[in-house]
Amino acid sequence: MVDYIQQEPISVTIVTNKVASSSDLQVIENFVKNVENVNSENIKSPRLPQSKSYLKIIDILYFIENSNISISLEFVELVIKSNYVFNNLSLVLKPQVIKVLPKSDIAIV
């Protein structure tokens, strides 16, 4: 399933919100090579981006509302999993929660 496709004169960019596997890349390569009017000898193998992405969430209250208890990693993970904005998001590492400033009540995840 693809979210976005952009065709350029010499390339095609395909974007999904799921991590692609090598079999997914093979399906794409086979499809493109079987398109009419395409010289399959000029087709390079598809590849995944080599850069890393990260998600930075700011302006979250550091303390749970009406308490003196700071938010925990478990709380952050629960919110991420229950919010539709983060559907199909895979966390590679544990989130980090830090205060913006020592006297601030805002956190960055």
A tleap script that builds the chain and sets N, CA, C and O, in Angstrom:
source leaprc.protein.ff14SB
mol = sequence {
  NMET VAL ASP TYR ILE GLN GLN GLU PRO ILE
  SER VAL THR ILE VAL THR ASN LYS VAL ALA
  SER SER SER ASP LEU GLN VAL ILE GLU ASN
  PHE VAL LYS ASN VAL GLU ASN VAL ASN SER
  GLU ASN ILE LYS SER PRO ARG LEU PRO GLN
  SER LYS SER TYR LEU LYS ILE ILE ASP ILE
  LEU TYR PHE ILE GLU ASN SER ASN ILE SER
  ILE SER LEU GLU PHE VAL GLU LEU VAL ILE
  LYS SER ASN TYR VAL PHE ASN ASN LEU SER
  LEU VAL LEU LYS PRO GLN VAL ILE LYS VAL
  LEU PRO LYS SER ASP ILE ALA ILE CVAL
}
set mol.1.N position { 0.851 -1.166 0.000 }
set mol.1.CA position { 0.000 0.000 0.000 }
set mol.1.C position { 0.902 1.235 0.000 }
set mol.1.O position { 1.853 1.312 0.777 }
set mol.2.N position { 0.609 2.177 -0.851 }
set mol.2.CA position { 1.453 3.342 -1.049 }
set mol.2.C position { 0.680 4.598 -0.678 }
set mol.2.O position { -0.504 4.721 -0.991 }
set mol.3.N position { 1.359 5.541 -0.002 }
set mol.3.CA position { 0.743 6.808 0.359 }
set mol.3.C position { 0.956 7.886 -0.698 }
set mol.3.O position { 0.122 8.775 -0.867 }
set mol.4.N position { 2.079 7.799 -1.407 }
set mol.4.CA position { 2.434 8.872 -2.334 }
set mol.4.C position { 3.386 8.330 -3.383 }
set mol.4.O position { 4.306 7.575 -3.069 }
set mol.5.N position { 3.161 8.722 -4.635 }
set mol.5.CA position { 4.068 8.370 -5.725 }
set mol.5.C position { 4.369 9.640 -6.501 }
set mol.5.O position { 3.462 10.402 -6.836 }
set mol.6.N position { 5.649 9.866 -6.788 }
set mol.6.CA position { 6.046 11.020 -7.602 }
set mol.6.C position { 6.896 10.506 -8.748 }
set mol.6.O position { 7.894 9.817 -8.537 }
set mol.7.N position { 6.493 10.845 -9.961 }
set mol.7.CA position { 7.220 10.407 -11.138 }
set mol.7.C position { 8.060 11.557 -11.664 }
set mol.7.O position { 7.563 12.665 -11.864 }
set mol.8.N position { 9.317 11.285 -11.881 }
set mol.8.CA position { 10.253 12.235 -12.481 }
set mol.8.C position { 10.653 11.667 -13.839 }
set mol.8.O position { 10.367 10.505 -14.129 }
set mol.9.N position { 11.305 12.465 -14.668 }
set mol.9.CA position { 11.711 11.926 -15.979 }
set mol.9.C position { 12.620 10.693 -15.891 }
set mol.9.O position { 12.552 9.820 -16.757 }
set mol.10.N position { 13.462 10.609 -14.867 }
set mol.10.CA position { 14.379 9.466 -14.785 }
set mol.10.C position { 14.238 8.656 -13.495 }
set mol.10.O position { 15.045 7.762 -13.239 }
set mol.11.N position { 13.225 8.957 -12.682 }
set mol.11.CA position { 13.076 8.213 -11.432 }
set mol.11.C position { 11.630 8.225 -10.967 }
set mol.11.O position { 10.802 8.995 -11.454 }
set mol.12.N position { 11.356 7.357 -10.018 }
set mol.12.CA position { 10.048 7.288 -9.378 }
set mol.12.C position { 10.297 7.249 -7.874 }
set mol.12.O position { 11.124 6.471 -7.400 }
set mol.13.N position { 9.582 8.086 -7.126 }
set mol.13.CA position { 9.668 8.076 -5.671 }
set mol.13.C position { 8.363 7.522 -5.135 }
set mol.13.O position { 7.284 8.009 -5.473 }
set mol.14.N position { 8.467 6.499 -4.295 }
set mol.14.CA position { 7.299 5.872 -3.689 }
set mol.14.C position { 7.437 6.005 -2.181 }
set mol.14.O position { 8.454 5.614 -1.608 }
set mol.15.N position { 6.401 6.563 -1.531 }
set mol.15.CA position { 6.435 6.782 -0.091 }
set mol.15.C position { 5.324 5.971 0.559 }
set mol.15.O position { 4.180 5.977 0.104 }
set mol.16.N position { 5.686 5.272 1.634 }
set mol.16.CA position { 4.699 4.548 2.431 }
set mol.16.C position { 4.907 4.941 3.886 }
set mol.16.O position { 5.932 5.526 4.234 }
set mol.17.N position { 3.946 4.622 4.725 }
set mol.17.CA position { 4.127 4.889 6.147 }
set mol.17.C position { 4.478 3.619 6.896 }
set mol.17.O position { 4.442 3.590 8.127 }
set mol.18.N position { 4.814 2.576 6.166 }
set mol.18.CA position { 5.244 1.317 6.768 }
set mol.18.C position { 6.671 1.020 6.324 }
set mol.18.O position { 7.103 1.464 5.261 }
set mol.19.N position { 7.384 0.283 7.127 }
set mol.19.CA position { 8.750 -0.093 6.784 }
set mol.19.C position { 8.702 -1.133 5.672 }
set mol.19.O position { 8.037 -2.160 5.802 }
set mol.20.N position { 9.405 -0.864 4.586 }
set mol.20.CA position { 9.426 -1.775 3.452 }
set mol.20.C position { 10.395 -2.921 3.715 }
set mol.20.O position { 11.421 -2.751 4.374 }
set mol.21.N position { 10.051 -4.071 3.193 }
set mol.21.CA position { 10.940 -5.229 3.305 }
set mol.21.C position { 11.610 -5.449 1.953 }
set mol.21.O position { 11.239 -4.820 0.963 }
set mol.22.N position { 12.591 -6.337 1.912 }
set mol.22.CA position { 13.276 -6.603 0.647 }
set mol.22.C position { 12.317 -7.221 -0.366 }
set mol.22.O position { 12.464 -7.002 -1.569 }
set mol.23.N position { 11.331 -7.996 0.110 }
set mol.23.CA position { 10.352 -8.565 -0.830 }
set mol.23.C position { 9.467 -7.470 -1.428 }
set mol.23.O position { 9.073 -7.565 -2.591 }
set mol.24.N position { 9.150 -6.428 -0.646 }
set mol.24.CA position { 8.386 -5.291 -1.178 }
set mol.24.C position { 9.166 -4.599 -2.292 }
set mol.24.O position { 8.601 -4.242 -3.326 }
set mol.25.N position { 10.455 -4.414 -2.077 }
set mol.25.CA position { 11.293 -3.775 -3.085 }
set mol.25.C position { 11.378 -4.633 -4.344 }
set mol.25.O position { 11.413 -4.106 -5.456 }
set mol.26.N position { 11.410 -5.946 -4.172 }
set mol.26.CA position { 11.470 -6.851 -5.319 }
set mol.26.C position { 10.182 -6.768 -6.132 }
set mol.26.O position { 10.225 -6.799 -7.362 }
set mol.27.N position { 9.038 -6.665 -5.459 }
set mol.27.CA position { 7.748 -6.524 -6.156 }
set mol.27.C position { 7.749 -5.253 -6.989 }
set mol.27.O position { 7.319 -5.269 -8.143 }
set mol.28.N position { 8.228 -4.149 -6.420 }
set mol.28.CA position { 8.278 -2.871 -7.140 }
set mol.28.C position { 9.197 -2.988 -8.355 }
set mol.28.O position { 8.847 -2.543 -9.448 }
set mol.29.N position { 10.366 -3.585 -8.162 }
set mol.29.CA position { 11.318 -3.730 -9.265 }
set mol.29.C position { 10.714 -4.565 -10.394 }
set mol.29.O position { 10.824 -4.196 -11.563 }
set mol.30.N position { 10.080 -5.680 -10.054 }
set mol.30.CA position { 9.465 -6.537 -11.078 }
set mol.30.C position { 8.356 -5.804 -11.820 }
set mol.30.O position { 8.229 -5.939 -13.037 }
set mol.31.N position { 7.553 -5.031 -11.097 }
set mol.31.CA position { 6.477 -4.276 -11.729 }
set mol.31.C position { 7.027 -3.270 -12.730 }
set mol.31.O position { 6.566 -3.201 -13.869 }
set mol.32.N position { 8.018 -2.485 -12.298 }
set mol.32.CA position { 8.575 -1.441 -13.163 }
set mol.32.C position { 9.233 -2.066 -14.391 }
set mol.32.O position { 9.108 -1.528 -15.492 }
set mol.33.N position { 9.921 -3.172 -14.229 }
set mol.33.CA position { 10.588 -3.817 -15.369 }
set mol.33.C position { 9.597 -4.376 -16.382 }
set mol.33.O position { 9.948 -4.575 -17.545 }
set mol.34.N position { 8.361 -4.631 -15.953 }
set mol.34.CA position { 7.350 -5.183 -16.859 }
set mol.34.C position { 6.448 -4.120 -17.481 }
set mol.34.O position { 5.526 -4.453 -18.225 }
set mol.35.N position { 6.703 -2.844 -17.188 }
set mol.35.CA position { 5.923 -1.757 -17.786 }
set mol.35.C position { 6.355 -1.603 -19.239 }
set mol.35.O position { 7.542 -1.653 -19.561 }
set mol.36.N position { 5.356 -1.414 -20.116 }
set mol.36.CA position { 5.666 -1.216 -21.541 }
set mol.36.C position { 6.479 0.056 -21.736 }
set mol.36.O position { 6.366 0.997 -20.950 }
set mol.37.N position { 7.282 0.084 -22.761 }
set mol.37.CA position { 8.106 1.240 -23.138 }
set mol.37.C position { 9.173 1.576 -22.106 }
set mol.37.O position { 9.653 2.710 -22.073 }
set mol.38.N position { 9.556 0.623 -21.264 }
set mol.38.CA position { 10.615 0.844 -20.298 }
set mol.38.C position { 11.742 -0.129 -20.607 }
set mol.38.O position { 11.533 -1.340 -20.684 }
set mol.39.N position { 12.930 0.412 -20.782 }
set mol.39.CA position { 14.090 -0.428 -21.040 }
set mol.39.C position { 14.557 -0.995 -19.704 }
set mol.39.O position { 15.117 -0.267 -18.884 }
set mol.40.N position { 14.331 -2.289 -19.479 }
set mol.40.CA position { 14.637 -2.894 -18.180 }
set mol.40.C position { 16.131 -2.913 -17.872 }
set mol.40.O position { 16.517 -3.092 -16.717 }
set mol.41.N position { 16.977 -2.733 -18.885 }
set mol.41.CA position { 18.424 -2.707 -18.632 }
set mol.41.C position { 18.840 -1.421 -17.920 }
set mol.41.O position { 19.880 -1.389 -17.262 }
set mol.42.N position { 18.047 -0.375 -18.045 }
set mol.42.CA position { 18.375 0.909 -17.413 }
set mol.42.C position { 17.761 1.061 -16.030 }
set mol.42.O position { 17.913 2.108 -15.400 }
set mol.43.N position { 17.071 0.034 -15.547 }
set mol.43.CA position { 16.406 0.105 -14.248 }
set mol.43.C position { 17.415 -0.250 -13.157 }
set mol.43.O position { 18.028 -1.317 -13.185 }
set mol.44.N position { 17.576 0.653 -12.208 }
set mol.44.CA position { 18.411 0.364 -11.040 }
set mol.44.C position { 17.541 -0.292 -9.985 }
set mol.44.O position { 16.329 -0.079 -9.952 }
set mol.45.N position { 18.138 -1.067 -9.149 }
set mol.45.CA position { 17.385 -1.724 -8.079 }
set mol.45.C position { 16.867 -0.692 -7.098 }
set mol.45.O position { 17.583 0.244 -6.743 }
set mol.46.N position { 15.617 -0.856 -6.650 }
set mol.46.CA position { 15.098 0.091 -5.649 }
set mol.46.C position { 15.853 -0.054 -4.333 }
set mol.46.O position { 16.391 -1.117 -4.024 }
set mol.47.N position { 15.885 1.015 -3.576 }
set mol.47.CA position { 16.587 0.980 -2.291 }
set mol.47.C position { 15.846 1.828 -1.277 }
set mol.47.O position { 15.073 2.719 -1.631 }
set mol.48.N position { 16.089 1.543 -0.038 }
set mol.48.CA position { 15.499 2.313 1.046 }
set mol.48.C position { 16.353 3.540 1.305 }
set mol.48.O position { 17.552 3.515 1.028 }
set mol.49.N position { 15.767 4.626 1.835 }
set mol.49.CA position { 16.564 5.804 2.160 }
set mol.49.C position { 17.629 5.453 3.196 }
set mol.49.O position { 17.415 4.600 4.058 }
set mol.50.N position { 18.750 6.106 3.104 }
set mol.50.CA position { 19.862 5.827 4.007 }
set mol.50.C position { 19.899 6.784 5.194 }
set mol.50.O position { 20.754 6.648 6.070 }
set mol.51.N position { 18.992 7.739 5.235 }
set mol.51.CA position { 18.982 8.683 6.343 }
set mol.51.C position { 18.060 8.193 7.447 }
set mol.51.O position { 17.174 7.369 7.219 }
set mol.52.N position { 18.285 8.711 8.641 }
set mol.52.CA position { 17.446 8.365 9.779 }
set mol.52.C position { 16.443 9.485 10.006 }
set mol.52.O position { 16.747 10.659 9.792 }
set mol.53.N position { 15.264 9.116 10.433 }
set mol.53.CA position { 14.243 10.107 10.744 }
set mol.53.C position { 14.014 10.110 12.245 }
set mol.53.O position { 14.278 9.122 12.930 }
set mol.54.N position { 13.529 11.213 12.736 }
set mol.54.CA position { 13.172 11.261 14.144 }
set mol.54.C position { 11.940 12.122 14.301 }
set mol.54.O position { 11.610 12.941 13.443 }
set mol.55.N position { 11.283 11.920 15.395 }
set mol.55.CA position { 10.078 12.664 15.713 }
set mol.55.C position { 10.333 13.410 17.003 }
set mol.55.O position { 10.722 12.812 18.007 }
set mol.56.N position { 10.118 14.701 16.982 }
set mol.56.CA position { 10.328 15.520 18.172 }
set mol.56.C position { 8.988 16.128 18.566 }
set mol.56.O position { 8.371 16.850 17.782 }
set mol.57.N position { 8.550 15.838 19.762 }
set mol.57.CA position { 7.289 16.354 20.266 }
set mol.57.C position { 7.622 17.387 21.332 }
set mol.57.O position { 8.330 17.097 22.296 }
set mol.58.N position { 7.105 18.591 21.149 }
set mol.58.CA position { 7.409 19.655 22.107 }
set mol.58.C position { 6.125 20.204 22.714 }
set mol.58.O position { 5.018 19.891 22.274 }
set mol.59.N position { 6.303 21.015 23.715 }
set mol.59.CA position { 5.190 21.684 24.397 }
set mol.59.C position { 4.215 20.711 25.054 }
set mol.59.O position { 2.998 20.856 24.938 }
set mol.60.N position { 4.761 19.739 25.731 }
set mol.60.CA position { 3.969 18.821 26.541 }
set mol.60.C position { 4.234 19.191 27.995 }
set mol.60.O position { 5.373 19.465 28.372 }
set mol.61.N position { 3.193 19.197 28.801 }
set mol.61.CA position { 3.406 19.493 30.216 }
set mol.61.C position { 4.282 18.417 30.839 }
set mol.61.O position { 4.031 17.224 30.669 }
set mol.62.N position { 5.299 18.841 31.553 }
set mol.62.CA position { 6.234 17.909 32.180 }
set mol.62.C position { 5.582 17.181 33.349 }
set mol.62.O position { 5.894 16.022 33.621 }
set mol.63.N position { 4.682 17.864 34.031 }
set mol.63.CA position { 3.984 17.253 35.159 }
set mol.63.C position { 2.571 16.874 34.738 }
set mol.63.O position { 1.919 17.607 33.995 }
set mol.64.N position { 2.103 15.727 35.216 }
set mol.64.CA position { 0.726 15.324 34.955 }
set mol.64.C position { -0.189 16.374 35.562 }
set mol.64.O position { 0.047 16.853 36.671 }
set mol.65.N position { -1.236 16.728 34.824 }
set mol.65.CA position { -2.127 17.818 35.224 }
set mol.65.C position { -2.647 17.649 36.648 }
set mol.65.O position { -3.059 16.562 37.052 }
set mol.66.N position { -2.618 18.739 37.391 }
set mol.66.CA position { -3.084 18.801 38.779 }
set mol.66.C position { -2.322 17.866 39.713 }
set mol.66.O position { -2.883 17.350 40.680 }
set mol.67.N position { -1.048 17.655 39.418 }
set mol.67.CA position { -0.226 16.827 40.314 }
set mol.67.C position { 1.215 17.326 40.255 }
set mol.67.O position { 1.541 18.240 39.498 }
set mol.68.N position { 2.056 16.718 41.056 }
set mol.68.CA position { 3.471 17.039 41.062 }
set mol.68.C position { 4.278 15.859 40.523 }
set mol.68.O position { 5.471 15.731 40.798 }
set mol.69.N position { 3.610 14.996 39.750 }
set mol.69.CA position { 4.233 13.783 39.199 }
set mol.69.C position { 4.633 14.057 37.747 }
set mol.69.O position { 3.809 14.477 36.935 }
set mol.70.N position { 5.912 13.815 37.434 }
set mol.70.CA position { 6.373 14.043 36.053 }
set mol.70.C position { 5.892 12.908 35.150 }
set mol.70.O position { 5.654 11.789 35.605 }
set mol.71.N position { 5.753 13.224 33.856 }
set mol.71.CA position { 5.309 12.197 32.917 }
set mol.71.C position { 6.397 11.140 32.779 }
set mol.71.O position { 7.585 11.436 32.907 }
set mol.72.N position { 5.982 9.916 32.518 }
set mol.72.CA position { 6.926 8.806 32.397 }
set mol.72.C position { 7.003 8.347 30.945 }
set mol.72.O position { 6.172 8.719 30.117 }
set mol.73.N position { 8.004 7.540 30.653 }
set mol.73.CA position { 8.130 6.974 29.309 }
set mol.73.C position { 6.922 6.110 28.969 }
set mol.73.O position { 6.451 6.113 27.832 }
set mol.74.N position { 6.421 5.370 29.956 }
set mol.74.CA position { 5.256 4.519 29.732 }
set mol.74.C position { 4.037 5.359 29.344 }
set mol.74.O position { 3.259 4.978 28.469 }
set mol.75.N position { 3.885 6.507 30.008 }
set mol.75.CA position { 2.784 7.410 29.703 }
set mol.75.C position { 2.910 7.931 28.272 }
set mol.75.O position { 1.925 7.967 27.535 }
set mol.76.N position { 4.107 8.330 27.883 }
set mol.76.CA position { 4.347 8.848 26.533 }
set mol.76.C position { 4.038 7.769 25.499 }
set mol.76.O position { 3.367 8.044 24.504 }
set mol.77.N position { 4.517 6.549 25.718 }
set mol.77.CA position { 4.252 5.458 24.785 }
set mol.77.C position { 2.761 5.164 24.679 }
set mol.77.O position { 2.262 4.894 23.586 }
set mol.78.N position { 2.046 5.211 25.794 }
set mol.78.CA position { 0.608 4.983 25.800 }
set mol.78.C position { -0.116 6.042 24.967 }
set mol.78.O position { -1.017 5.716 24.194 }
set mol.79.N position { 0.275 7.296 25.122 }
set mol.79.CA position { -0.336 8.379 24.350 }
set mol.79.C position { -0.042 8.206 22.859 }
set mol.79.O position { -0.931 8.382 22.027 }
set mol.80.N position { 1.187 7.867 22.526 }
set mol.80.CA position { 1.554 7.676 21.116 }
set mol.80.C position { 0.734 6.540 20.505 }
set mol.80.O position { 0.218 6.680 19.396 }
set mol.81.N position { 0.609 5.432 21.208 }
set mol.81.CA position { -0.128 4.282 20.679 }
set mol.81.C position { -1.623 4.546 20.570 }
set mol.81.O position { -2.285 3.943 19.725 }
set mol.82.N position { -2.176 5.428 21.399 }
set mol.82.CA position { -3.616 5.661 21.394 }
set mol.82.C position { -4.039 6.835 20.515 }
set mol.82.O position { -5.236 7.077 20.361 }
set mol.83.N position { -3.099 7.565 19.938 }
set mol.83.CA position { -3.419 8.745 19.148 }
set mol.83.C position { -3.357 8.405 17.664 }
set mol.83.O position { -2.344 7.889 17.191 }
set mol.84.N position { -4.426 8.687 16.925 }
set mol.84.CA position { -4.488 8.343 15.505 }
set mol.84.C position { -3.402 9.032 14.673 }
set mol.84.O position { -3.033 8.529 13.612 }
set mol.85.N position { -2.891 10.163 15.134 }
set mol.85.CA position { -1.838 10.865 14.404 }
set mol.85.C position { -0.607 9.976 14.243 }
set mol.85.O position { 0.135 10.100 13.269 }
set mol.86.N position { -0.400 9.084 15.201 }
set mol.86.CA position { 0.784 8.241 15.190 }
set mol.86.C position { 0.491 6.818 14.711 }
set mol.86.O position { 1.255 5.901 15.011 }
set mol.87.N position { -0.612 6.620 13.966 }
set mol.87.CA position { -0.909 5.288 13.432 }
set mol.87.C position { 0.266 4.785 12.608 }
set mol.87.O position { 0.880 5.540 11.855 }
set mol.88.N position { 0.564 3.523 12.757 }
set mol.88.CA position { 1.625 2.854 12.003 }
set mol.88.C position { 3.011 3.441 12.257 }
set mol.88.O position { 3.899 3.324 11.412 }
set mol.89.N position { 3.197 4.060 13.397 }
set mol.89.CA position { 4.501 4.590 13.777 }
set mol.89.C position { 5.253 3.517 14.539 }
set mol.89.O position { 4.708 2.908 15.460 }
set mol.90.N position { 6.486 3.285 14.168 }
set mol.90.CA position { 7.316 2.306 14.859 }
set mol.90.C position { 8.422 3.038 15.606 }
set mol.90.O position { 9.220 3.762 15.009 }
set mol.91.N position { 8.459 2.839 16.913 }
set mol.91.CA position { 9.527 3.431 17.707 }
set mol.91.C position { 10.721 2.499 17.680 }
set mol.91.O position { 10.611 1.325 18.032 }
set mol.92.N position { 11.845 3.017 17.269 }
set mol.92.CA position { 13.059 2.217 17.200 }
set mol.92.C position { 13.769 2.218 18.542 }
set mol.92.O position { 14.342 1.208 18.951 }
set mol.93.N position { 13.731 3.338 19.215 }
set mol.93.CA position { 14.359 3.477 20.524 }
set mol.93.C position { 13.326 3.951 21.529 }
set mol.93.O position { 12.259 4.439 21.156 }
set mol.94.N position { 13.647 3.805 22.793 }
set mol.94.CA position { 12.778 4.334 23.849 }
set mol.94.C position { 12.742 5.850 23.757 }
set mol.94.O position { 13.779 6.477 23.538 }
set mol.95.N position { 11.563 6.454 23.921 }
set mol.95.CA position { 11.507 7.918 23.927 }
set mol.95.C position { 12.294 8.485 25.110 }
set mol.95.O position { 12.443 7.836 26.145 }
set mol.96.N position { 12.780 9.677 24.937 }
set mol.96.CA position { 13.481 10.400 25.989 }
set mol.96.C position { 12.600 11.584 26.382 }
set mol.96.O position { 12.087 12.286 25.511 }
set mol.97.N position { 12.421 11.809 27.670 }
set mol.97.CA position { 11.629 12.942 28.154 }
set mol.97.C position { 12.563 13.864 28.923 }
set mol.97.O position { 13.221 13.447 29.876 }
set mol.98.N position { 12.613 15.130 28.497 }
set mol.98.CA position { 13.447 16.106 29.200 }
set mol.98.C position { 12.657 17.392 29.391 }
set mol.98.O position { 11.761 17.708 28.609 }
set mol.99.N position { 12.999 18.123 30.433 }
set mol.99.CA position { 12.411 19.450 30.641 }
set mol.99.C position { 13.094 20.430 29.707 }
set mol.99.O position { 14.285 20.304 29.425 }
set mol.100.N position { 12.336 21.408 29.228 }
set mol.100.CA position { 12.908 22.416 28.353 }
set mol.100.C position { 13.950 23.232 29.110 }
set mol.100.O position { 15.065 23.431 28.629 }
set mol.101.N position { 13.581 23.696 30.282 }
set mol.101.CA position { 14.474 24.451 31.165 }
set mol.101.C position { 14.239 23.966 32.590 }
set mol.101.O position { 13.158 23.458 32.885 }
set mol.102.N position { 15.215 24.107 33.483 }
set mol.102.CA position { 15.030 23.613 34.861 }
set mol.102.C position { 13.772 24.145 35.559 }
set mol.102.O position { 13.121 23.418 36.308 }
set mol.103.N position { 13.434 25.419 35.309 }
set mol.103.CA position { 12.251 25.992 35.984 }
set mol.103.C position { 10.997 25.915 35.131 }
set mol.103.O position { 9.958 26.455 35.512 }
set mol.104.N position { 11.076 25.260 33.994 }
set mol.104.CA position { 9.947 25.176 33.072 }
set mol.104.C position { 9.018 24.018 33.438 }
set mol.104.O position { 9.431 23.068 34.103 }
set mol.105.N position { 7.758 24.105 32.996 }
set mol.105.CA position { 6.831 22.988 33.201 }
set mol.105.C position { 6.528 22.304 31.852 }
set mol.105.O position { 5.569 21.539 31.744 }
set mol.106.N position { 7.345 22.583 30.833 }
set mol.106.CA position { 7.176 22.015 29.502 }
set mol.106.C position { 8.271 20.986 29.258 }
set mol.106.O position { 9.416 21.160 29.674 }
set mol.107.N position { 7.888 19.898 28.568 }
set mol.107.CA position { 8.838 18.829 28.246 }
set mol.107.C position { 9.006 18.691 26.735 }
set mol.107.O position { 8.162 19.129 25.953 }
set mol.108.N position { 10.108 18.077 26.351 }
set mol.108.CA position { 10.355 17.660 24.969 }
set mol.108.C position { 10.511 16.151 25.014 }
set mol.108.O position { 11.221 15.615 25.865 }
set mol.109.N position { 9.837 15.460 24.083 }
set mol.109.CA position { 9.954 13.999 23.990 }
set mol.109.C position { 10.753 13.699 22.747 }
set mol.109.O position { 10.997 12.533 22.436 }
savepdb mol mol.pdb
quit
